[in-house]
Amino acid sequence: MFFTAGAHITGRWDVLTALTDSPTILVYTDGASRGNPGPAAIGYAVFDSSGNCLERNARFIGEHTNNEAEYEALLWALERAGTYTRECVKFHSDSELVVHQVNGVYHVKKEHLRKYVDRIQSAVGKFRSFRLVYVPRENPRIVLVDGIVNKVLDEEV
């Protein structure tokens, strides 16, 4: 979904914005834990509109559930994306839960996850428009991010 700056993420969006805004950057995120909860790591990759990788990174975050790691990855990527642009951004995640909770498709039942959604709602306000979409884990860019996340976990665990 695309959201315009200052809009609350409620699952509703302006169709015209979605049709006319082209993302300045594309961001792919992943989080993983070994055990649930267990040792966790997060990562992201930022691409320009031509498909060039501008930055990718991963880090260990201690003990978290897999869902928490996915949210932490998105928050870190939102922070990093803001260093490249304040215009239109499109984020991709292989976490159907995170994507649908942030987009308002799924109700957030667990309070600790609600706090993540609230933080994301605050963070996306810095962009002219924001879109978060689900992509399967076989997506080549998700595979790239998953690889650097698992490398960090291999080194830590």
N, C-alpha and C positions, 0 to 999 in steps of 0.2 A: 504494500500500500504506500502511496505517497502522502505525506503530510506537509502542509505548509507551516512555516515558522509560526510559533505561538499557538498552534492548534493543539488541542488535547487529542491523544491517541484514543479513539473510541471505536475504531473499525469503520468509520465513515470518512470519505475523502472526496475531493473535488475531481470529477472525471476529466475536466478540461486540463487541470494541472498534470494529471497522469499522462495525458496525451501529448502535451506540449513541452514538458520539462525533460531534458536529456541529462542523465547523470554526468557530473564532472568527474567523479571517481566511482569505482566499483570496489567494494570491500567484502572479503570473505572471512568468516570467523569460524573457530572451532574450539571446543573445550572438551576435556576428557578426564576421567578419573579411573584409577585402577582400584576397584572396590567402590561401593556406593553407600556411604562415603569412603573415600580413600585418597591417596596422594593424587593431586590433580595438577593439570597444566592447561594453559590457554594460549591461543595464537590467532594471528590475523595476517592477511595479505591485502595490500592496497594496490589497485591497478588504475591507470589513467584510462580515458575513453578510447584510446587506441590499443589497449590491451597490454601496455608495458607495465611490468611490476615496479612500482615505486618504492615499496618497502614491504618487508615481511619480518615477523618476529614472533617468538614464543617465550613463555616463562613459566616457572613452577609457582604454584600459588598455595601450597600446603594441602591440608585435608578438606575436601569438599565433595558434595554429590556431583554427579554428572550434570544435572540440570543447573546447579549453581555455577559450575565451570563454564557451561555454555553462556549463561548470563554475564559472567565476569569477562569472558572473551568479547562479547558484544560491547560492553561498557568500555573496555580498554581500546577496542577498535574505534568506537565513537570519539574518544579522546584524540586518538592519532589522526583520524580523518579530519578533525577540526584544524589540524596544522596545515592541511593541504587546501581546504576550501571551506567556504560558508554557503556555497551554492547547493546544487542538487546532488544528493548522494544516494547510492543504492547499495544496500547491504544484503549479503547472502549467508544463510546458515542451513546446516543440515539437521537442526533441531526443530522438528515440527512443533513441539510444545512451546518453545521460546517464540518462534515466529507467530504462532497463532495467539499466544497470550499477549504479546506486544501489540499485535494488530487488532485485538479485541474480539477475535473469533472464539477463543476459549476463555472461560471465566477463570480467574486466578484464585484457586481455592486455598492455597497455602500462604500464610501471612509472610513468611520469609521470602517467598518468590514475588509477592505483591510489592515488597520494598525494591526489588530489582526493577520491576516494571515502572514504578514511580521514578526511580533514578534515570531510567532510559527516557521517559517522557520529558524530564527536565533537560537531559542532554541533547535531544534532537531539536530543541528550540533554537539552537545556534545555526541550524542549516535552513536555507530557503525552502527546501523540500527534502523529505526523507522517505525512503522506501525500504522495507525489509521483506525479503522473499525467501521462501523455502526452496532449497535445491537438494537433490539426492546426494548421498555421500559419495557416489561415483563421479560427481562433477570433478573435472580435472583440477580446478582451483581449490576445491574443498580437499581433494586428495593431497595437494601440495601443503595446505595448512595442517591437515591431520598428520602428515609426515613430520613436520617440524615440532608439533605438539608431542607426538610420541617419542621423538628423539630426546626432548627435554625430560619426559617421564623416564625413559631408559637410563638417562644419566643420573636421575635423582633417586630412583627406586632400586 
